[in-house]
Amino acid sequence: MVEWQTPIASSTLWKRLSSPSVRKIGGALLLAGILAGCQADELGYGPKAKRPVSSDIKRKITDLNMSSSSPILIRIFKEENSLEVWKQKRNGRFALLEEFEICKWSGKLGPKFKEGDRQAPEGFYQITPGLMNPNSSYHLAFNLGYPNKYDRSHNRTGTHLMVHGACSSRGCYAMTDQQVQDIYALARDSFSGGQRSFQVQAFPFHMTPENMAKHHDSEHLDFWRMLKTGYDHFELTQVPPEVSVCEKKYIFDATPLVKGVPFRASAKCPAYEVSPRLQQLVDQKQRKDEEKYQQIVAKMEAKEERKKRWEEKKTKIASVIGTDSETPEATIDQATAATGAAVSVTPAAAPGAITPQPGTTITTAFTPQKPEVGTTKSFFKRWVPFGAKAQDDTPSPGVGEIATEISPAAKP
């Protein structure tokens, strides 16, 4: 038999639910639900990929007469550990908005060649919205798109080359979480403003004549000269260059003479032209830079040559000294010299000199003499005019007894 419980009256249930203790519990649960919807971390509230740029960046955007959603460009310099974000101004040209110090990058100066070499790439890369990663394990990230057309034409391999947070790199450019938060937000806002892709220019260093000269003996010099052309285009125009690849090399701001003919990375370049005015400016800049580069390299090589000659001279001097000290003609028997015996030396015969016969002993001026035993002619007695009286009766060579006929007067 089933026992049915008596239902609770509605008025009684309401009284229980409206009691102070129940109201406190309900308020706590409601607050927890609200906080769960906007959980905070050390960088702010809300989903990290949707957070706005920092107040400092906002202020700079206003001061530089930029729109918050205008296009961006990123330049990376390995040697200087620098990541620059450039943003388009209202006049269409780009200006430097912010420079971030790269937390870590892996490898060394030079391009990436293959998967697993842990080398951070160098070159020109286009970042599309599909390369943005809001769910990165390294806070936030975007993929560089390596290998690009140029890299593939040289059979270079690699995957997942990123700019990301967490300050940890295995072939990537790693920033701090706060830095990548702003970089990601700037890229996201540029996409929302209509930019279809933004350019990343990754260089070994600022492509100045001084830096090129400093690395003039690098195996990557020709590759860097090619990158420098794109660097010069941007320096002169303050507008990201149009990048194409043909004959396995980068070309910049080129327009095919026959409309519709594409550039193919491994194929022969079609006939093309660069704006005459821009080409003139680039040529002038590169001539000036090359002249300065050659002057610096000449000074460096002259300095190296002087250093080399000095090292050779020191080596010869050391060799001569070492050889002389080992030859029989210049060797003095230290053991014999220590005993005071005569040292036998066979000097080189001078013209007209009498050559000693073998076995002839020559006493040198440096042969130590044995002190005379039993006399007072020691070093101390000869030079110190005091102490115990010692009479030296040895007459001077060639001086006889002094005779006089004058007798001293008698004392009173």
Buried (B, 14 or more C-beta within 10 A) or exposed (E): EEEEEEEEEEEEEEEEEEEEEEEEEEEEEEEEEEEEEEEEEEBEEEEBBEBBBBEEBEEBBEEEEBBBBBBBBBBBBBBBBBBBBBBBBEEEEBBBBBEBEBBBBBBEBBBBBEEEBBBBBBBBBBBBEEBBBEEBEBBBBBBBBBBBBBBBBBEBBBEBBBBBBBBEBBBBBBBBBBBBBBBBBBBBBBBEBEBEBBBBBBBBBBBBBEBBBBBBEBEBEEBBBBBBBBBBBBBBBBBBBBBBBBEEBBBBBBEBEEEEEEBBBEEEBBEBEBEEEBEEBBEEBBEEBEEBBEEBBEEBEEEEEEEEEEEEEEEEEEEEEEEEEEEEEEEBEEEEBEEEBEBBBEEEEEEEEEEBEEEEEEEEEEBEEEEEEEEBEEEEBEEEEEEEEEEEEEEEEEEEEEEEEEEEEEEE
